[in-house]
Amino acid sequence: IGKYAFSKNESARKIIMSDNVKTVEKFAFAHCTYLEEVILSQNLETIGENAFLKCHRLKEVNFPNTIKSIGKGAFGRCNSLRKVVFPGKLKKISDMCFYSCRNLQRGLFSNPIEVIGDSAFFECYALQKVTISDSVTTIGQNAFAWCLNLEEITIPPTVKTISTWAFCSCQRLKTVNMSLATKDIKDDAFCGCENLNNFLISECQGDASADNLKKGHKLIIRILKQINRDKAERY
C-alpha cells in the first residue's frame, strides 16, 4: 500500500487488508480521522513512517507475527488506542512510534525487542503499567516522559542504558524495580518523578552481600539526586 494512498480520507471507518499485503508505506492512512478498526494482513512485514498518524478513533491494533519493522511515528496521536501487544519478530520500537496516544493504558514489550526508541511513548497519559522483557537493552530519550499515570516500572538486568529524560515527569511513579547491571543511567532520566520513593534492587533482596548493598545505596542516591537533592540527602 503506497505512501499517502489513503491519507486524509474522511469516509473510511474500517480497513481490511488482503493477506497479500507485505508493506504499508509512509503516511498511507495518516489523518484518517474517522477510522475505527484495522485488520492487518497476516503477512505484513513493514509499517512505514507515520502510516497511521492522527487516526484519532482507532481503538486497537493486532500485529501479525510477521511484523519486522514499525516506522517512526507510525501510530502517533492515535488518541483512542488503548492496548498494544508487540509481535515476536520486532526488535525495535521506533522513535515516536506511539507518542501522545493519550488513552493507551498498557504496553507489553515481549522478546525479542531490544530497543525502545526516543519518545516512543511520550505523553501517553493513561499508561499505568509497563512490562519490559529481558531482551531490551536500551530505553531511549523521553521514551516514557510525561506518562502521568505510570505508577510502577520493572527494568530487567539486560537494560544497560536508560537515556536522558526517559521517565521525566512521571508524576505518579512510586516504585522502580531494577538491577545493579543497569549502570548507564543518563542525567535527568528520572527528573520530575517527585513521588518516587520505593526502589527494589534485585541483588539487594534476601541474603545480599555488603558490597551489593553499598552499590545499591549508591545507585538509589544517584537517581534521587535527579529528582530532589534534599530527598537524596535525607536518604
Protein Blocks (a to p, Z undefined) as FASTA:
>chain_A
ZZhklgoiakbmbdcddfkbmbdcehklgoilkbmbdcddfkbfbdcehklgoilkbmbd
cddfkbmbdcehklgoilkbmbdcddfkbcbdcehklgoiakbfbdcdddfbfbdcehkl
goilklmbdcddfkbfbdcehklgoilkbmbdcddfklmbdcehklgoilkbmbdcddfk
lmbccehklgoilmbmbdcdfklgcjadfklmmmmmmmmmmmmmmmommlmmmZZ
